[in-house]
Amino acid sequence: MALRQREAAGFEQPARDAKAVTPGSSALANGTCKALYVGTAGDVNVITEAGTTVLFAGVTAGSVLPIRCSHVLSTSTDADDIVALY
C-alpha cells in the first residue's frame, strides 16, 4: 500500500493539496511543493528542492510553475496570490 501512495504523489500526478504562500525566508509550511500557481503576474524567487535559488522573471497571471521548491523568498518576489501545490 505504501508504494501506491508514493506513486500517487509523484510529480506526474495531480496535486493532492494546496496552500496559500506568504513569501519569506521560512520554508513552506507543508514542506517541498510539486508546483506553484501564480495568481497575479510578477517575479517569483524560490529555493528549489536541490537548494538552488532561482528567479522566475515575468511570470504571467494564472501560470503554474512545475518546480519542486522548499521556499518562496520575499526578496525579488513581486508576484502575488501564490499557491503551493502538493
C-alpha positions as CSV (number, residue, x, y, z in Angstrom):
1,M,0.0,0.0,0.0
2,A,2.8,2.5,0.8
3,L,4.3,2.1,-2.7
4,R,1.0,3.1,-4.2
5,Q,0.8,6.1,-2.0
6,R,4.2,7.2,-3.1
7,E,3.3,6.7,-6.8
8,A,0.2,8.7,-6.4
9,A,2.2,11.6,-5.0
10,G,4.6,11.6,-8.0
11,F,5.3,14.7,-10.0
12,E,3.3,13.5,-13.0
13,Q,0.2,13.0,-10.8
14,P,-2.2,15.9,-10.0
15,A,-1.7,17.8,-6.7
16,R,-3.5,16.3,-3.6
17,D,-3.4,19.6,-1.6
18,A,-2.8,23.3,-2.0
19,K,-1.8,26.1,0.5
20,A,-1.6,29.8,0.1
21,V,2.1,31.0,0.2
22,T,3.3,34.1,2.0
23,P,6.8,34.8,0.6
24,G,9.5,35.0,3.2
25,S,12.7,33.3,4.5
26,S,11.0,30.4,6.2
27,A,10.4,27.0,4.5
28,L,6.9,26.3,3.0
29,A,4.6,25.2,5.8
30,N,3.8,21.8,4.2
31,G,7.4,21.1,3.0
32,T,8.6,20.9,-0.5
33,C,5.8,21.5,-3.1
34,K,5.5,20.0,-6.5
35,A,4.4,23.2,-8.3
36,L,3.4,26.8,-7.7
37,Y,0.3,28.6,-9.0
38,V,0.9,32.3,-9.6
39,G,-2.4,34.3,-9.5
40,T,-1.0,37.8,-10.0
41,A,1.8,38.4,-12.5
42,G,5.3,39.3,-11.5
43,D,8.7,37.7,-10.5
44,V,8.9,34.7,-8.2
45,N,12.2,33.9,-6.4
46,V,12.4,30.3,-5.0
47,I,14.8,27.9,-3.4
48,T,14.5,24.6,-5.3
49,E,14.4,21.1,-3.7
50,A,18.1,20.8,-4.7
51,G,18.9,24.0,-2.8
52,T,19.4,26.4,-5.8
53,T,18.0,29.9,-5.6
54,V,16.2,30.8,-8.9
55,L,14.4,33.9,-10.0
56,F,11.5,33.3,-12.4
57,A,11.1,36.7,-14.0
58,G,7.9,37.9,-15.6
59,V,5.6,35.1,-14.7
60,T,2.2,35.7,-16.1
61,A,-1.0,35.6,-14.1
62,G,-2.6,32.2,-13.9
63,S,0.7,30.3,-14.5
64,V,1.7,27.0,-12.9
65,L,5.4,26.7,-12.4
66,P,6.2,22.9,-12.3
67,I,9.1,23.4,-9.9
68,R,9.7,21.5,-6.7
69,C,10.7,24.2,-4.2
70,S,11.1,24.5,-0.4
71,H,10.9,28.3,-0.2
72,V,9.3,31.2,-1.9
73,L,11.5,34.2,-1.0
74,S,10.2,37.7,-0.3
75,T,13.4,39.2,-1.8
76,S,12.7,39.9,-5.5
77,T,9.3,38.2,-5.4
78,D,6.6,40.7,-6.5
79,A,4.1,38.3,-7.9
80,D,1.1,37.7,-5.6
81,D,-1.7,35.2,-4.9
82,I,0.8,32.3,-5.0
83,V,-0.4,28.9,-4.0
84,A,1.8,25.9,-3.4
85,L,0.5,22.6,-4.9
86,Y,1.3,19.3,-3.0
